[in-house]
Structure formats: structure tokens, C-alpha cells
């Protein structure tokens, strides 16, 4: 994975040390988005497209899961990053029922927690690896994990903003 055709993100691994600051900035952008009318935040434009609130909950959970993956890679040699169950979490965790204000706060906290772990990495730690299972199992460095997480933040912010503008299907 070197880039994203849909959002234009470039997997520039030299960005890794700046991810903590960028994650905080993006969490602030999500918080601003989550100040919108709750009914708009909960609306799905189509049954198979998440609502803006669901995207925000997903990103919050991505930050927390990625934090645990980084910590695991520091404790063990080449651990496997098990799938987080992204689609199942939407229903199992009740994303659509969550309070937008709570999610905004949690997203900021998750960005701080994730960034705090990255800030503690030594130059050698950045080169530690784990087996990342998406899109196919592959050994990845913690630099890549940081940059991939930044991509998640940016890409899903675009998704959430686009979803807020899309009329519901059948409307």
C-alpha cells in the first residue's frame, strides 16, 4: 500500500514522527463535525454506507486499537495484528446510539493516547514490526502503522463530510 486513489493520501513514512500532532488536529476536525445536528450525524445516505457518527466512532476505535498494536510490537517480536472487526463493531458497540459530544471527547482522548505511545518510540522502535492482516497479511513497521492510522483519520473524515452532504437513497 503506497497510496490511496480515492482520497489521494500518500504513504510517506517520513511523516511517522509527526503523526501524534496530526492525529490531534484531525480529532479536532472530527469534534467540529460532531457539533452538527444529531439527526444529520446519525443519518445513513444508504443502508450500506455509515453515518458520520459511525465513521467518527470507527476512527476513535481505530486509534485505540492501533495504540494496542504499537504496544504489542514493543513487547513481542512481530506480533499479529488481529482484525478489529470494523463492520461488526458498528452494531456490536452501538455506534449509531452514541452521544456525538461523548464521541468527540473520546476521539480527542484516543488521539492523545495513540500519539503519546508514538512519542515514546525510539529510532529503533520505529523499525519494529508486526504482521498487519489488512488488506493481506504482511510484515509492517511501526512507521507504517503510524502513517496508515493517519490515512484512516484523513480518509474517514472525507467519508463523513461526504456522507453529510449526500441525500438519503430514495429521497
N, C-alpha and C positions, 0 to 999 in steps of 0.2 A: 504494500500500500504506500504509494508515494504522493498521492493527491486525491482530491475529491472532485470529480467532474461536475457534480451538482452544485456545490457551494463555492468551488474554486480554492479550497484550502490546500496548501502545500505543506507536506510533512517535512519541514525544515527542522532537523534535530538540534540545530544550534539554538532554537527557541526554548529548549527544555528549561534552562535556568530561569527564564522569565515567566514560566507558566504560573507560579504562585500569584504574582501580581496580576497577570492577565485573567486568571480564574476569578480573582476578587472583583475585577472590573466587570466581567461578564455576569457574575452573580448579581451585581448591582443593576445591570440591564434587565435581568430576569425579574428582579424585585420591582423595577419600574413597570414592567409589563404586567406583573401580577396585581398592580393597583387598579387595573381596569374593572369594569362591571363584572361581578362574579358569573352572571349568566353567560356572558360572552366568553369568559375563561373556561367554562365547563362545556361549551358547545363544540361538538364534533361536526366538521363540514361533511363528513361521510362516515358511515359505520366503521370503516377500516382505517380511518385517519384520527390520530389522537387529538384531543383538545389542547389548547395552550397550557392549561393547568396540568394535564397529564404529561406533556413534554417537560414542564418545569420539575415535576416530581421525578420523572425519569432521570433528569440531569442531576438532581440532588443525590439520588441513589447511585448514579454512576460515580460521582465524586467520592462517596463513601466507600463504594466497592473498590475503586481504583486505589484509594488510600490503603485499604487492607492488602491489596495485591502488592503494592510497593513495600509495605512492611513485611509481607511474606517473603519477598525476594531478598530482603536484607537478612532474614533469619535462616533461610534454606537456600540451597543451590538449586536453581532452575525449577521452582515450583510450577505447578499447572494452575493457570487462572481459570477456574471453572466458570462456566456460563452463569451470568447473573439472573437469567430467566426474565429478560426485559419485558416480553409480552405478557407473561403470567403475572408479573408484579402489578401491572395496571389494574387487574381485577383483584388479585390476592391482597394487595395493600390498600385497595380502595382509593386510588389516586383521584378519581372524579369527585370524591366526597370530602377531600381535604380542604382546609381553610387556605385560601390564597395568601393571606397575611402570614400564616404559620409557615407555609412553604417558602415564601420569600425569605423569612428569617432563617429557616433551616438551610436554604440554599447558600446563604451568606456564610453560615457556620460551617457547612460542608466544604465550601471553597477554602475557608481558613484552615480547616483540619487537613485537607489534602495538601494545600500549599505549605503548611507547617512541616509536614513529613518530607516534602521535596526540598525545603530549605535546609534540612539537616543532612542531605546526601553529600557525601564527599565525592571528589572526582572519580575515585574508583567505584563508588556505589552506583553512579550513573550508568556504568557499564555492566552492572549485574543484570541478569536476565531471568525471564520467566517464560513459560510456554503460554502464549496467548492463543486462545482457541477460535477467535473470530478474525477474519472470515474462514480461515483454515488454520489448523494448529501450526504454529511457527514460533521459534525462539525469538524473543524481542527484548531489547534493552529497556532499562527504566527511562532512558531518554525518550524512546519511542512511546512508552506508556504515558509519559507526561504530555507529549505532543499529541498523541491520539486523544487524550482526555480534553485537551484544548479544542481539538476538532469537534468532539462531541458537543462541547459548550457552544461553539460558534454555529455548527450545523443545525442543532435543535433550536437555537434562538431564531434562526432564519425560518425553520419549520413553524415555530409557534407564532411568529409575526405573520407569516403567510396564512396560517390557519385562521387567524383573527380577521383576515381580510376576505377569506373565501366564504361565499354564501353556502348554507347547507345544501346538500344534494337534494334535488326535488323541489327546491324553492323557486 
